[in-house]
Amino acid sequence: MEITWYGQAAFGLRGADGTVIVTDPYDPARAGYRDFPEPADIVIKSSSIDDYHDQDHLVPKKPGAVVIDALELAQGLGRTSTHGIPICAIEAMEHDDHPSGHPDQNAMYRFTLDDMDIGHMGDMGNDFSDAQMAFFEDLDVLICHAGGFPVISLEEAVRIIETVKPRLVIPMHFRTLVLRPQGMHWISEFVEMFGEDRTDFAASHTISIKKADLPQTTCARVLAYR
């Protein structure tokens, strides 16, 4: 599998069979990151009300592509399957004390690609409930918030990681030279709290992983944004 970080909470995941999943697409005009370069088979968005997470119409799509609204899925059956890929979702809130005055309801989700279980935190900003923690058990890869308020704190991020013990953590939604909201953490603060000895930095915005090559104990890999 190839995993590309486009920026913020948007990733492109390409399976061995060529299936492409894009997560939480932003609006390039607002976020400052580049346009999405590759047609997707599946677009998963955690929200339908946030320009940084729900811009599925800006992602080029292959014939027969589908868009999954994770919040709708979480509020419905909670699970679905498309293109042979199972997808599950659970409800979340960006933050009960959001600066905008509303908590921005959204959803977190997980799916299986190339026999690896991938979890994505969507736009979650509150401490995890027991049900949300259980939702992320037995992951191979956790795409995890690392920027702090209005998403989860660094302390909560580390608590989640240490509890669910994914084999690989990929940080997202942190401050960069492109998008740097006041108060959001730089990645160095996550690394300091999680542990420099457990963190690697990729030389690119894209990495290739195989299940057999994943670390046996939890490590983090920081990608460059595209």
WOZI-V248471 format. One record per residue. N is the residue number from 0. SS is DSSP state (2 for helix, 1 for strand, 0 for the rest). PSI is psi as a letter, one per 20 degrees, with the letter a starting at -180 (999 if undefined). Layout:
[[N,SS,PSI] [N,SS,PSI]]
//
This chain:
[[0,0,p] [1,1,p] [2,1,p] [3,1,p] [4,1,o] [5,1,h] [6,1,q] [7,0,d] [8,0,j] [9,1,p] [10,1,q] [11,1,p] [12,1,p] [13,1,o] [14,0,r] [15,0,h] [16,0,j] [17,0,i] [18,0,p] [19,1,p] [20,1,p] [21,1,p] [22,1,q] [23,0,m] [24,0,p] [25,0,r] [26,0,o] [27,2,h] [28,2,h] [29,2,g] [30,2,h] [31,0,i] [32,0,r] [33,0,r] [34,0,q] [35,0,p] [36,0,i] [37,0,p] [38,0,p] [39,1,q] [40,1,h] [41,1,p] [42,1,p] [43,1,p] [44,1,p] [45,0,i] [46,0,q] [47,0,j] [48,0,j] [49,0,o] [50,0,i] [51,0,i] [52,0,i] [53,0,k] [54,0,l] [55,2,h] [56,2,i] [57,2,j] [58,0,p] [59,0,q] [60,1,q] [61,1,q] [62,1,p] [63,1,j] [64,1,q] [65,1,q] [66,1,p] [67,1,o] [68,1,o] [69,2,h] [70,2,g] [71,2,g] [72,2,g] [73,2,h] [74,2,i] [75,0,c] [76,0,h] [77,0,i] [78,1,q] [79,1,r] [80,1,p] [81,1,q] [82,0,k] [83,0,j] [84,1,o] [85,1,p] [86,1,p] [87,1,q] [88,1,q] [89,1,q] [90,1,q] [91,1,r] [92,1,q] [93,0,g] [94,0,p] [95,0,h] [96,0,l] [97,0,q] [98,0,h] [99,0,i] [100,0,i] [101,0,q] [102,0,i] [103,0,n] [104,1,p] [105,1,a] [106,1,q] [107,1,q] [108,1,r] [109,1,q] [110,1,r] [111,1,p] [112,1,p] [113,0,l] [114,0,k] [115,1,p] [116,1,p] [117,1,p] [118,1,q] [119,1,p] [120,0,j] [121,0,d] [122,0,k] [123,0,p] [124,0,i] [125,0,r] [126,0,q] [127,0,p] [128,0,r] [129,2,h] [130,2,h] [131,2,h] [132,2,g] [133,2,h] [134,2,h] [135,0,j] [136,0,q] [137,0,k] [138,0,q] [139,0,g] [140,1,p] [141,1,o] [142,1,o] [143,1,p] [144,1,q] [145,0,j] [146,0,i] [147,0,a] [148,0,p] [149,0,j] [150,0,a] [151,0,q] [152,0,r] [153,2,h] [154,2,g] [155,2,h] [156,2,g] [157,2,h] [158,2,g] [159,2,g] [160,2,g] [161,2,h] [162,2,g] [163,2,h] [164,0,l] [165,0,q] [166,0,h] [167,1,p] [168,1,p] [169,1,o] [170,1,q] [171,1,r] [172,0,k] [173,0,r] [174,1,p] [175,0,r] [176,0,i] [177,0,g] [178,0,o] [179,0,m] [180,0,q] [181,0,p] [182,0,i] [183,0,q] [184,0,q] [185,1,r] [186,2,h] [187,2,h] [188,2,h] [189,2,g] [190,2,g] [191,2,g] [192,2,h] [193,2,h] [194,0,o] [195,2,h] [196,2,i] [197,2,j] [198,1,p] [199,1,q] [200,1,p] [201,0,q] [202,0,i] [203,0,r] [204,0,i] [205,1,p] [206,1,q] [207,1,p] [208,0,q] [209,0,q] [210,2,h] [211,2,h] [212,2,i] [213,0,q] [214,0,q] [215,0,h] [216,0,q] [217,0,p] [218,1,r] [219,1,q] [220,1,p] [221,1,p] [222,0,q] [223,0,q] [224,0,q] [225,0,999]]
//
